[in-house]
Amino acid sequence: MQIIETVAALRDALHLAHSQNRAFVPTMGNLHAGHLHLVALAKQQAKLVIVSIFVNPLQFGAQEDLANYPRTLAADIAKLQAAGVDIVFTPTVAEMYPSVQTMTVHPSAMANRLCGASRTGHFVGVATVVLKLFNMVQPQIAVFGQKDFQQAAIIKDMVQQFNLPIHIISGNTMREADGLAMSSRNAYLTAAERAEAPRLQKVLAEIATQIKQNAGDYSALQARAASQLKEHGWRVDYVEICAAHSLLPAQIDDRDLVIVAAAKLGNTRLIDNCTLTKT
Ligand code: PAF
């Protein structure tokens, strides 16, 4: 496995690899089984697998956890080596942003809702760094986790609108035994918060069950789920039943739905989602 820090060295390595069959998994490191699942999907799809590890300052707000974001490079590299990755790209901030990034990607309106409403500029930062990484790696396939449902939808939209010749694959959310979605941010939870955290997934699954049983008052379902979370100490950002294709509030005749939520336990903001198709 090659560990590469510069764009020039990455270009050389890709040129020497002679493979137009590349799958790419962008990450911010602190890798867990969820990331390794995305790597396994990439390996099924392509001969050459490239993983990037870059904590992207552009996607963090001023009040967010950029400085404290867990950086575990040595452990991440060992995991990627064991997973059979070919190239790990670990650029510095200066390598990714040699000058101020004055040109940025502004995603469609779907990026201003849900997480985009409370994290101003977040998806501009995500789309911009992903476009830069796509241009550096030039993959045919890129793999994103479904836990970040809105992020994956925005990337798919960007790929389509800019005619990027990249096939985007979404990997299922990996969960702990008690249902909590795997996330680097779970490490911030205290023992008591960790015990409480699976409730987020449970309230979303409950909404899905009720919709399958023909509950049609989506506002009431959302409000009930939010108050259940609040009763247990969560600060709820949103719980919303959306149309999966647009991420707009679901209408009663939309069939492919995603129930999305973001809420804080203590200082830790968790997100999760649950997809369902109405029959
Ligand atoms: O999901 C992430 O880890 C990041 O948002 C990504 C896609 C690597 C861009 O920095």
Residues whose N, C-alpha, C, O or C-beta is under 5 A from the ligand:
A	BS01	PAF	P26 T27 M28 F54 N56 V126 V129
